[in-house]
């Protein structure tokens, strides 16, 4: 019997023994202790698998406990601590997400004989943040999940021999059976996400708010989240805060339903996305999406003029026109509220989990990437997650940008 066949047999026996012993197969999902779309997804998945008879979804923080708002199953502070956790569970599936530096301890354990399999996630249409890191680690990844068809297509171009190992699966959200927005003269707009200029272009939101104020639009903009540019964003909108703009800071994912229930519009100005959790979550509560037409994660979900509205990245004037039109017509908002909810139904967490469990089944049958893991471990790679572009002097640039835009 060849070594590779022997490895596969051993792995299959281990899985079978776990099932016979009525022990669920652990799926370690690594996330950061922040409130984000990935964290919201992970919490929903853990809840959905709570009573599953085969898989135990375990949430692991890669950076300690954070502020304690999120209840992790485990919190580690280093790759070495994560290695100890892997030894505790023995074998199963690991979803590292964007914790690229955790591939080293995982591969070290696989090289030492454990039967871990890695499920790689492509969560954004980004060369530096996902395509290249996944390409560099492809030899140790058993299967890939891409959150949009665009992400799958691009990743397949890099990995043509692994095309059969790519599954497209957008995020899953809770979809209420009924919503009642009621009627309000004020247009309630919500942005929920990380407050960073890289990718999210949050400074565009400040310009939009000032433009709406200049036009006399009756609106309230609620900003949920935190991040590197929170202080800058607040200073850009200090004249509007409290009357037209409210900063809520971090909101636990379980509480977001209250935010979305009272909102009319979900606003996104992103330069790129995978499939936005905020987009689908807001639509599930009947919020009208007014979002940028990114290459990934929009087509097939938002149909301009049908269930929401699209504008090109950086086209602030068009975004303001769309929002003003919605503010002027409450009856139109009701129509789009209902259309958004209907469009979100195919992305329910129930459907998502059914497909995801099938992916887990596929992963457990994949050969263990022993050779690739051994090679990777020998490199002793200690790479960290890709850094965002340099933000030095961002406040100075932001002040100039906002000032010029408001005066234009």
Protein Blocks (a to p, Z undefined) as FASTA:
>chain_A
ZZklmmmmmmmmmmmmmmmnopacdddddddfbddfklmmmmmmmmmmmmpckbccdddd
febjbnolaccfbdcfbfklmmmmmmmnopacddekjmlmlmmmmmmmmmnopacdcddd
dfbdcfklmmmmmmmmmmmpfbdcdfbfklmmmmmmmmmmlmmmcccddddddddfbdce
bjafbdcdddeddddfehnlmmlmmmmmmmmmmnopacddddedddjklmmmmmmmmmmg
ojlpccebjadfklmmmmmmmpmbdcdfbfbdcbdfklmmmmmnopacdddddfbhkgop
acghiloccddehilmlmmmmmmmmmmmmklmmmmmmmmmmmmmmmgfklmmmmmmmmmm
mmmmpccffklmmmmmmnopabdcdddddfehklmmmmmmmmmmmmZZ
